[in-house]
Amino acid sequence: MNAARRRRELAEVAERTVDLLVVGGGVTGAGVALDAATRGLDVCLVEAHDLAFGTSRFSSKLVHGGLRYLAHGELGLAHESAVERGVLMTRTAPHLVRALPQLVPLHGKRHDPLVAAGLRAGDLLRRVAGTPSRVLPGPRRVPAAEALALVPGLRAADLRGGLLGFDGQLVDDARLVVALARTAAGHGARVLTRAEVTALHGRSADVVDRLTGESLTIRARAVVNAAGVWAGRLVDVRLRPSRGSHLVVSAGTAGVVGTALTVPVPGERNRFVLVLPQRDGKVHIGLTDEPVSGPVPDVPEVPPSDVDFLLSVASSVLERPLTPADVLGAYAGLRPLPDTGDGPSADLSRRHAVLTADGVTTVVGGKLTTYRRMAEDAVDATGLTTTPCRTRSAPLVGAGPARGPADLVARYGAEAADVAEVGEFAWAVRHEGALDTADVLDRRTRIGLVPAERAAALAEARAVVERELAALA
């Protein structure tokens, strides 16, 4: 995937009718494109901005086992989430997902039977889903000394120990989307970024090339609207967007390195703040669940109220309280939740919905973990093929034996050695569809999560992008 292929494929789709047009280049749209392409369909995906431009790059980067859904009584959704986590960790993307230890610290007289029971129920889900314990170990209680060894930044006073469980963690959510899109392209799908759909007409779409300003019409036997929180701009669907904010701090400052913290929100049941260590020496603290009204922005901002809330809850279990001065960066994603009635957005179901009207199939809701099942249901709903879904056992690019620098292996898997030869910035332009410096810094490498680091890398990124695009012209 690169600029030269994009130009060629834009010209091709203007002259033919494809089987399936997918609108949206997030995890759901990329998953739909891969599902359809592996079933033998002629697929075109269009995205107004870049791959993973929206909500898909602003997640907690967790591959959930469904524990939260159990607490809400959604047993089917919990099982589905556990199954899909196992698929990612053992078959399709083991190079992108690792087991993340998560500690619930126990201070003072805090009662813990419900949390402990939840962890045991989550482990039962893991076993029912067929995920082996060598991939995800079972939960256990740990004494105070071990809790402090796992998370040195914990407040030692009144620490009685902790409850240790395990879940899946993506090395990066945007990298999963890029891997899905590239795998789909490998199966023949056309993946066109900077191609904005301005109107859908059932079996065709009006599209503007945002690089040239030229307009074209793409015709298709079926259309899937996977535009996420922006889906309502193209069809009549009612959504209740919910903002999930995260903060970025130094792992050294927080004292959280290899083991995550799950911190109960005071005064609430089944709600937690997560303190999540990353491979780059940072910690991400999230997340909020706040309703958003009015026009949907391209990139949501994190309000001061979210910063204060996250710092306050995280600091409640740390030896050194965190302050706004410790925040290196912040990001927020908007969940595309179906509007199913009144009540707080936190109480709305995370089950996805597939809706068909006027020849357009729209998929909304869901979670990053269950993208593959969402894609399967959406492709089935189009009625284009009777070929069964094949993505449950289809490895993504990078899966397989790997060699090269450890940090690159963690993010590129089997392609790490090739990336090392040319450099990450050049690789992004040559093979991952990056078209400008923002694509490289904000969605391929994620340097942009910390504004100061982005500024320091900008000149080098710009020089590499200009050189590589000139070579592809």
C-alpha positions as CSV (number, residue, x, y, z in Angstrom):
1,M,0.0,0.0,0.0
2,N,1.4,3.3,-1.1
3,A,0.7,6.5,-3.0
4,A,1.4,4.9,-6.4
5,R,-1.0,2.0,-5.7
6,R,-3.6,4.5,-4.5
7,R,-3.5,6.5,-7.7
8,R,-3.8,3.4,-9.8
9,E,-6.7,2.0,-7.8
10,L,-8.6,5.2,-7.8
11,A,-8.6,5.2,-11.6
12,E,-9.7,1.5,-11.6
13,V,-12.8,1.9,-9.3
14,A,-14.0,4.9,-11.3
15,E,-14.4,2.6,-14.3
16,R,-16.0,-0.5,-12.8
17,T,-18.6,-1.8,-10.4
18,V,-17.1,-3.5,-7.4
19,D,-18.9,-6.1,-5.3
20,L,-18.6,-4.2,-2.0
21,L,-17.8,-0.6,-1.1
22,V,-16.8,-0.1,2.5
23,V,-16.9,3.4,4.0
24,G,-14.6,4.0,6.9
25,G,-11.0,3.0,7.6
26,G,-11.1,2.2,11.3
27,V,-10.9,-1.2,12.8
28,T,-14.5,-2.1,11.7
29,G,-14.1,-1.0,8.1
30,A,-10.7,-2.6,7.7
31,G,-12.1,-5.8,9.3
32,V,-15.1,-5.7,6.8
33,A,-12.7,-5.2,3.9
34,L,-10.6,-8.2,5.0
35,D,-13.6,-10.4,5.6
36,A,-15.1,-9.7,2.2
37,A,-11.8,-10.0,0.4
38,T,-11.0,-13.4,1.9
39,R,-14.4,-14.6,0.7
40,G,-13.5,-13.7,-2.8
41,L,-15.4,-10.5,-3.2
42,D,-14.1,-7.5,-5.2
43,V,-13.7,-4.9,-2.4
44,C,-13.0,-1.1,-2.2
45,L,-12.6,0.7,1.1
46,V,-12.7,4.5,1.2
47,E,-11.6,6.6,4.1
48,A,-12.0,10.4,4.3
49,H,-8.8,10.9,6.3
50,D,-6.3,8.1,7.1
51,L,-6.4,4.6,8.4
52,A,-7.3,4.6,12.2
53,F,-7.9,8.3,12.0
54,G,-10.9,8.2,14.4
55,T,-11.9,6.2,17.4
56,S,-9.7,3.2,16.6
57,R,-6.5,4.9,17.5
58,F,-7.9,6.4,20.7
59,S,-8.8,3.2,22.6
60,S,-7.2,1.8,25.8
61,K,-5.4,-0.6,23.5
62,L,-6.8,-3.5,25.4
63,V,-8.2,-6.8,24.0
64,H,-10.9,-7.4,26.6
65,G,-12.1,-10.8,27.8
66,G,-15.6,-9.6,28.6
67,L,-15.5,-9.1,32.3
68,R,-17.2,-5.7,32.2
69,Y,-20.1,-7.2,30.2
70,L,-20.6,-10.0,32.8
71,A,-21.1,-7.3,35.5
72,H,-23.9,-5.9,33.3
73,G,-25.5,-9.3,32.8
74,E,-24.6,-9.5,29.1
75,L,-23.4,-13.1,29.1
76,G,-23.5,-13.5,25.3
77,L,-21.4,-10.4,24.7
78,A,-19.0,-11.4,27.4
79,H,-18.5,-14.8,25.8
80,E,-18.1,-13.3,22.3
81,S,-15.4,-10.9,23.6
82,A,-13.5,-13.7,25.3
83,V,-13.6,-15.8,22.1
84,E,-12.4,-12.9,19.9
85,R,-9.6,-12.2,22.4
86,G,-8.5,-15.7,22.0
87,V,-8.6,-15.6,18.2
88,L,-6.4,-12.5,18.2
89,M,-3.9,-13.8,20.8
90,T,-3.5,-17.4,19.4
91,R,-4.3,-17.2,15.6
92,T,-4.6,-13.9,13.8
93,A,-2.3,-11.4,15.6
94,P,-0.2,-13.0,18.3
95,H,2.6,-10.6,17.4
96,L,0.4,-7.6,18.2
97,V,-1.2,-8.8,21.5
98,R,0.5,-9.7,24.8
99,A,-0.8,-10.9,28.1
100,L,-1.1,-7.9,30.5
101,P,-1.0,-8.5,34.2
102,Q,-3.5,-6.2,36.0
103,L,-3.5,-5.6,39.7
104,V,-6.4,-4.5,41.8
105,P,-4.7,-3.0,44.9
106,L,-6.4,-3.6,48.3
107,H,-5.9,-0.8,50.7
108,G,-7.3,-0.5,54.2
109,K,-10.6,-2.3,54.8
110,R,-11.7,-2.2,51.2
111,H,-14.0,-5.1,50.5
112,D,-13.0,-7.3,47.6
113,P,-15.2,-10.4,47.3
114,L,-17.1,-9.1,44.3
115,V,-13.9,-8.2,42.4
116,A,-12.4,-11.5,43.2
117,A,-15.5,-13.3,42.1
118,G,-15.4,-11.3,38.9
119,L,-11.9,-12.3,38.1
120,R,-12.8,-15.9,38.7
121,A,-15.7,-15.6,36.3
122,G,-13.4,-13.9,33.8
123,D,-11.1,-16.9,34.0
124,L,-14.0,-19.2,33.4
125,L,-14.8,-17.3,30.3
126,R,-11.2,-17.7,29.2
127,R,-11.4,-21.4,29.6
128,V,-14.8,-21.7,27.9
129,A,-13.4,-19.7,25.0
130,G,-10.5,-22.2,24.7
131,T,-7.6,-19.7,25.4
132,P,-4.9,-21.7,27.1
133,S,-3.4,-20.6,30.5
134,R,0.1,-20.4,28.9
135,V,-1.4,-17.4,26.9
136,L,-3.4,-15.9,29.7
137,P,-2.6,-17.2,33.2
138,G,-5.4,-17.5,35.8
139,P,-6.0,-14.9,38.5
140,R,-4.7,-15.1,42.1
141,R,-4.4,-13.0,45.2
142,V,-1.0,-11.6,46.0
143,P,0.5,-10.4,49.4
144,A,1.5,-6.7,49.9
145,A,5.2,-7.4,49.3
146,E,4.5,-8.9,45.9
147,A,2.0,-6.2,45.0
148,L,4.7,-3.6,45.6
149,A,7.2,-5.6,43.6
150,L,4.8,-5.7,40.7
151,V,3.9,-2.0,41.0
152,P,6.6,0.0,42.8
153,G,4.6,3.1,42.7
154,L,1.8,1.8,44.9
155,R,1.0,3.5,48.2
156,A,2.5,1.2,50.8
157,A,0.4,2.5,53.7
158,D,-2.5,0.2,54.6
159,L,-1.7,-2.1,51.6
160,R,-3.1,-5.5,52.3
161,G,-2.1,-7.0,49.0
162,G,-3.9,-7.2,45.7
163,L,-5.9,-9.3,43.2
164,L,-3.9,-10.1,40.1
165,G,-5.6,-11.0,36.8
166,F,-4.6,-11.0,33.1
167,D,-6.1,-9.6,29.9
168,G,-4.9,-8.9,26.4
169,Q,-3.0,-5.7,25.5
170,L,-2.4,-4.5,22.0
171,V,1.1,-3.1,21.3
172,D,-0.9,-0.4,19.4
173,D,-4.5,-0.1,18.2
174,A,-3.6,1.9,15.1
175,R,-1.1,-0.8,14.1
176,L,-3.8,-3.4,14.3
177,V,-5.9,-1.4,11.8
178,V,-3.0,-0.9,9.5
179,A,-2.3,-4.7,9.6
180,L,-5.9,-5.4,8.8
181,A,-6.0,-3.0,5.9
182,R,-2.7,-4.3,4.5
183,T,-3.8,-7.9,4.8
184,A,-7.1,-7.0,3.0
185,A,-5.0,-5.3,0.3
186,G,-2.9,-8.5,0.0
187,H,-6.2,-10.3,-0.8
188,G,-7.0,-7.9,-3.5
189,A,-9.0,-5.2,-1.7
190,R,-8.5,-1.6,-2.8
191,V,-7.8,0.6,0.2
192,L,-8.2,4.3,-0.6
193,T,-7.5,6.9,2.0
194,R,-8.1,10.7,1.6
195,A,-11.2,9.6,-0.4
196,E,-14.3,11.3,1.2
197,V,-17.8,10.0,0.6
198,T,-20.1,13.0,0.4
199,A,-23.3,11.0,-0.3
200,L,-24.5,7.4,-0.5
201,H,-27.1,6.3,-3.0
202,G,-27.7,2.7,-2.1
203,R,-25.4,1.1,-4.7
204,S,-23.1,4.0,-5.4
205,A,-21.3,6.8,-3.6
206,D,-20.2,10.3,-4.5
207,V,-16.5,10.5,-3.6
208,V,-14.0,13.4,-3.4
209,D,-10.3,12.8,-3.7
210,R,-9.0,15.1,-0.9
211,L,-5.6,15.2,-2.4
212,T,-6.6,16.6,-5.8
213,G,-10.2,17.9,-5.2
214,E,-11.5,15.7,-8.1
215,S,-14.9,14.0,-7.8
216,L,-15.8,10.5,-8.8
217,T,-18.6,8.0,-8.4
218,I,-17.9,4.5,-7.1
219,R,-20.5,1.9,-8.0
220,A,-21.0,-1.3,-6.0
221,R,-23.4,-4.2,-5.6
222,A,-23.6,-3.4,-1.9
223,V,-22.3,-0.8,0.5
224,V,-21.3,-1.1,4.2
225,N,-21.2,2.1,6.2
226,A,-18.5,1.6,8.9
227,A,-17.9,5.3,9.5
228,G,-18.3,4.8,13.3
229,V,-19.4,7.9,15.2
230,W,-19.8,9.7,11.8
231,A,-22.1,7.1,10.3
232,G,-25.1,9.3,10.8
233,R,-23.7,11.8,8.3
234,L,-24.4,9.3,5.5
235,V,-27.5,7.4,6.7
236,D,-30.4,8.0,9.1
237,V,-29.1,6.3,12.3
238,R,-29.4,7.5,15.8
239,L,-26.2,7.4,17.9
240,R,-25.2,8.6,21.4
241,P,-21.5,9.3,21.2
242,S,-19.6,8.8,24.4
243,R,-16.1,10.3,25.1
244,G,-13.4,8.1,26.4
245,S,-10.4,10.2,27.5
246,H,-6.9,9.0,28.3
247,L,-3.8,10.7,29.8
248,V,-0.1,9.9,28.9
249,V,2.4,10.1,31.7
250,S,5.9,8.7,32.3
251,A,6.1,5.2,33.7
252,G,8.9,6.4,36.0
253,T,6.7,9.2,37.4
254,A,3.8,6.9,38.1
255,G,5.9,4.0,39.3
256,V,4.0,1.6,37.0
257,V,6.1,-0.4,34.6
258,G,5.1,-4.0,33.6
259,T,1.9,-4.5,35.6
260,A,-1.2,-2.4,35.1
261,L,-3.5,-1.1,37.8
262,T,-7.2,-1.4,38.0
263,V,-8.4,1.3,40.4
264,P,-12.1,1.3,41.6
265,V,-13.9,4.6,41.2
266,P,-14.9,5.7,44.6
267,G,-18.7,5.5,45.2
268,E,-19.4,3.5,42.1
269,R,-19.9,-0.2,41.4
270,N,-18.2,-1.9,38.4
271,R,-16.4,1.2,37.3
272,F,-12.6,1.5,37.3
273,V,-9.8,3.7,36.1
274,L,-7.0,1.8,34.3
275,V,-3.3,2.7,34.7
276,L,-1.7,0.9,31.7
277,P,2.0,0.6,31.1
278,Q,3.2,0.8,27.5
279,R,6.4,-0.6,25.8
280,D,7.7,2.9,25.2
281,G,8.2,3.8,28.8
282,K,4.9,5.7,29.1
283,V,1.7,4.9,31.0
284,H,-1.8,5.6,29.7
285,I,-4.5,6.4,32.3
286,G,-8.1,6.0,31.2
287,L,-10.9,6.1,30.7
288,T,-13.9,8.3,31.0
289,D,-17.4,7.6,29.7
290,E,-19.1,10.9,29.1
291,P,-21.9,11.7,26.7
292,V,-21.2,14.1,23.9
293,S,-23.8,16.3,22.2
294,G,-23.7,18.5,19.2
295,P,-21.5,18.2,16.0
296,V,-19.0,15.4,16.1
297,P,-15.4,16.8,15.8
298,D,-12.8,15.1,13.7
299,V,-10.4,14.9,16.7
300,P,-12.1,15.3,20.2
301,E,-10.3,17.3,22.9
302,V,-9.8,16.1,26.5
303,P,-11.5,18.6,28.8
304,P,-9.9,19.6,32.1
305,S,-12.7,17.8,34.0
306,D,-11.6,14.5,32.5
307,V,-7.9,15.2,33.4
308,D,-8.8,16.0,37.0
309,F,-11.0,12.9,37.3
310,L,-8.4,10.5,35.9
311,L,-5.6,11.9,37.9
312,S,-7.6,11.9,41.1
313,V,-8.7,8.2,40.9
314,A,-5.3,7.0,39.7
315,S,-3.5,8.9,42.5
316,S,-5.8,7.4,45.2
317,V,-3.6,4.2,45.2
318,L,-0.2,5.7,44.3
319,E,2.6,6.8,46.7
320,R,3.2,10.0,44.7
321,P,0.0,11.7,43.6
322,L,-0.1,12.7,40.0
323,T,-0.6,16.4,38.9
324,P,-1.5,18.0,35.6
325,A,2.2,18.9,35.3
326,D,3.0,15.2,35.0
327,V,0.7,14.8,31.9
328,L,2.8,14.5,28.8
329,G,-0.1,14.1,26.4
330,A,-3.9,13.3,26.3
331,Y,-6.3,11.8,23.8
332,A,-10.0,11.0,23.5
333,G,-12.1,8.7,21.3
334,L,-15.8,8.8,20.7
335,R,-17.7,5.5,21.0
336,P,-20.4,5.1,18.3
337,L,-23.1,3.8,20.7
338,P,-26.6,3.1,19.3
339,D,-29.2,5.2,20.9
340,T,-31.3,2.7,22.7
341,G,-33.0,5.0,25.2
342,D,-32.5,7.0,28.3
343,G,-29.8,6.5,31.0
344,P,-26.1,7.3,31.3
345,S,-23.9,6.4,28.3
346,A,-21.9,4.2,30.6
347,D,-25.0,1.9,30.9
348,L,-25.6,1.5,27.2
349,S,-24.8,-1.9,25.7
350,R,-21.5,-2.3,23.8
351,R,-23.1,-4.9,21.6
352,H,-22.8,-4.0,17.9
353,A,-25.8,-3.4,15.7
354,V,-26.1,-4.1,11.9
355,L,-28.8,-2.1,10.2
356,T,-29.8,-2.2,6.6
357,A,-31.8,0.6,4.9
358,D,-32.0,1.9,1.4
359,G,-29.5,-0.6,0.2
360,V,-26.8,0.4,2.7
361,T,-25.7,-1.8,5.6
362,T,-24.5,0.2,8.6
363,V,-22.6,-1.3,11.5
364,V,-22.3,0.7,14.7
365,G,-21.5,0.0,18.4
366,G,-19.3,-2.9,19.4
367,K,-15.7,-2.9,20.7
368,L,-12.3,-3.1,19.2
369,T,-11.9,-6.6,20.6
370,T,-15.0,-7.9,18.6
371,Y,-14.2,-6.1,15.3
372,R,-13.9,-9.5,13.5
373,R,-17.3,-10.7,14.5
374,M,-18.8,-7.3,13.6
375,A,-17.2,-7.5,10.2
376,E,-18.5,-11.1,9.7
377,D,-22.1,-10.0,10.6
378,A,-21.9,-7.0,8.3
379,V,-20.7,-8.9,5.3
380,D,-23.3,-11.6,5.9
381,A,-26.0,-8.9,6.0
382,T,-25.1,-7.7,2.5
383,G,-26.2,-11.0,1.0
384,L,-23.4,-10.9,-1.5
385,T,-22.0,-14.3,-0.9
386,T,-22.8,-17.7,0.7
387,T,-19.1,-18.4,1.3
388,P,-18.5,-18.6,5.0
389,C,-16.3,-16.2,6.9
390,R,-12.6,-17.1,6.8
391,T,-11.0,-14.6,9.1
392,R,-11.0,-16.7,12.2
393,S,-7.9,-18.4,11.1
394,A,-6.4,-15.9,8.7
395,P,-3.2,-14.4,10.1
396,L,-2.5,-10.7,9.7
397,V,0.7,-9.4,8.1
398,G,3.5,-9.7,10.5
399,A,2.3,-12.9,12.1
400,G,4.9,-15.7,12.2
401,P,8.5,-16.2,13.3
402,A,10.3,-12.9,13.7
403,R,13.8,-11.6,13.9
404,G,15.3,-8.1,14.3
405,P,15.5,-5.5,17.0
406,A,13.2,-6.3,19.9
407,D,11.2,-3.1,19.8
408,L,10.5,-3.5,16.1
409,V,9.6,-7.2,16.6
410,A,7.0,-6.1,19.2
411,R,5.3,-3.8,16.7
412,Y,6.0,-5.3,13.3
413,G,6.4,-9.0,14.0
414,A,7.8,-11.0,11.1
415,E,8.5,-7.8,9.1
416,A,10.8,-6.3,11.8
417,A,14.0,-7.1,10.0
418,D,12.7,-5.5,6.8
419,V,11.6,-2.4,8.7
420,A,15.0,-2.1,10.3
421,E,16.7,-2.0,6.9
422,V,14.7,1.0,5.6
423,G,13.6,2.8,8.8
424,E,10.1,3.1,10.2
425,F,9.2,6.4,8.5
426,A,10.2,5.1,5.1
427,W,8.4,1.8,5.7
428,A,5.2,3.7,6.5
429,V,5.2,5.5,3.2
430,R,6.4,2.6,1.0
431,H,4.2,-0.2,2.5
432,E,1.6,1.2,4.9
433,G,-0.1,3.8,2.9
434,A,1.2,6.9,4.8
435,L,0.7,10.0,2.7
436,D,2.0,12.8,5.0
437,T,3.9,13.4,8.2
438,A,0.7,13.2,10.3
439,D,0.1,9.7,9.0
440,V,3.6,8.7,10.0
441,L,3.8,10.4,13.4
442,D,0.3,10.1,14.6
443,R,-0.9,6.8,13.3
444,R,2.0,4.6,12.2
445,T,4.6,5.2,14.9
446,R,2.4,7.0,17.6
447,I,5.2,9.4,18.4
448,G,2.5,12.1,18.2
449,L,0.8,11.0,21.4
450,V,3.4,13.2,23.2
451,P,3.4,16.7,21.6
452,A,7.0,17.5,22.6
453,E,8.3,14.2,21.1
454,R,6.2,14.9,17.9
455,A,7.8,18.3,17.5
456,A,11.3,16.9,17.9
457,A,10.6,14.2,15.2
458,L,8.7,16.5,12.8
459,A,11.6,17.7,10.6
460,E,13.1,14.2,10.1
461,A,9.6,12.8,9.3
462,R,8.9,15.5,6.8
463,A,12.2,14.9,5.0
464,V,11.6,11.2,4.7
465,V,8.0,11.5,3.6
466,E,8.9,14.0,0.9
467,R,11.8,11.8,-0.4
468,E,9.7,8.7,-0.4
469,L,6.6,10.3,-2.1
470,A,8.9,11.8,-4.8
471,A,10.2,8.3,-5.5
472,L,6.6,7.0,-5.8
473,A,5.4,9.9,-8.1
